[in-house]
Amino acid sequence: MKKLVVISAVWCPSCLVMSKYLKKIKENFNIEIEKLDYDFDEEEVKKYNVDKKLPALILLEDEKEIKRITGEKDYNEIEEFIKED
């Protein structure tokens, strides 16, 4: 099963904007979404080798990274990112 790891931070305005799109993604796709905070989940975030360009969306399949995107995206861009393989 696919899983979307979302790494964001409270100080990131783009992360706030995208949170509403992620709710819609979860409703429209059979995908698990795991949210990590850049500052509070440091150990988990380190595993994904993410810099401060947030949000970072990392698509996993069987716990292996398939691809990632960073920065503010609109709903359609996130949807395409999840659909294309």
C-alpha positions as CSV (number, residue, x, y, z in Angstrom):
1,M,0.0,0.0,0.0
2,K,1.1,3.5,-0.7
3,K,1.8,6.0,2.1
4,L,2.3,9.7,1.9
5,V,4.7,11.2,4.4
6,V,4.2,14.9,4.9
7,I,6.9,16.9,6.6
8,S,5.8,20.4,7.7
9,A,6.4,22.9,10.4
10,V,4.3,25.4,12.4
11,W,6.5,28.3,11.0
12,C,5.8,27.3,7.4
13,P,2.9,29.2,5.7
14,S,2.9,26.9,2.7
15,C,2.3,24.0,5.0
16,L,-0.8,25.6,6.3
17,V,-2.1,26.3,2.8
18,M,-1.5,22.7,1.8
19,S,-3.1,21.1,4.8
20,K,-6.6,21.6,3.4
21,Y,-5.5,19.9,0.1
22,L,-4.2,16.9,2.0
23,K,-7.5,16.4,3.8
24,K,-9.2,16.2,0.3
25,I,-6.4,13.9,-1.0
26,K,-7.1,11.5,2.0
27,E,-10.8,11.5,1.2
28,N,-10.3,10.9,-2.5
29,F,-7.5,8.3,-2.5
30,N,-6.9,5.1,-0.6
31,I,-3.7,6.3,0.9
32,E,-2.3,6.6,4.4
33,I,-1.0,10.0,5.3
34,E,1.7,10.3,8.0
35,K,2.4,13.9,9.1
36,L,5.7,14.8,10.7
37,D,6.7,18.1,12.2
38,Y,10.1,19.3,11.1
39,D,11.0,20.5,14.6
40,F,9.2,18.1,16.9
41,D,9.8,14.8,15.0
42,E,13.5,15.4,14.4
43,E,14.5,11.7,14.6
44,E,11.9,10.6,12.1
45,V,12.5,13.6,9.8
46,K,16.3,12.8,9.7
47,K,15.5,9.4,8.2
48,Y,14.1,11.2,5.1
49,N,17.0,13.6,4.6
50,V,14.9,16.7,4.3
51,D,16.3,20.2,4.3
52,K,14.3,23.3,5.3
53,K,12.4,23.6,2.0
54,L,8.9,22.6,3.2
55,P,6.5,21.1,3.0
56,A,8.1,17.9,1.8
57,L,5.8,15.2,0.4
58,I,7.4,11.7,0.2
59,L,5.5,8.9,-1.5
60,L,6.3,5.4,-0.2
61,E,5.3,2.0,-1.3
62,D,6.2,-0.9,1.0
63,E,8.1,1.6,3.1
64,K,10.4,2.4,0.3
65,E,10.6,5.9,-1.2
66,I,9.2,6.1,-4.7
67,K,9.5,9.9,-5.2
68,R,9.1,13.3,-3.4
69,I,8.1,16.9,-4.1
70,T,8.9,20.0,-2.0
71,G,7.4,23.4,-1.7
72,E,3.9,24.7,-2.0
73,K,1.7,22.8,-4.5
74,D,-2.0,23.1,-5.3
75,Y,-4.5,20.2,-5.1
76,N,-4.1,19.2,-8.8
77,E,-0.3,19.0,-8.5
78,I,-0.5,16.8,-5.4
79,E,-3.1,14.6,-7.1
80,E,-0.9,14.2,-10.2
81,F,2.1,13.4,-8.0
82,I,0.2,10.6,-6.3
83,K,-1.4,9.2,-9.5
84,E,1.6,9.1,-11.8
85,D,4.0,6.2,-11.5
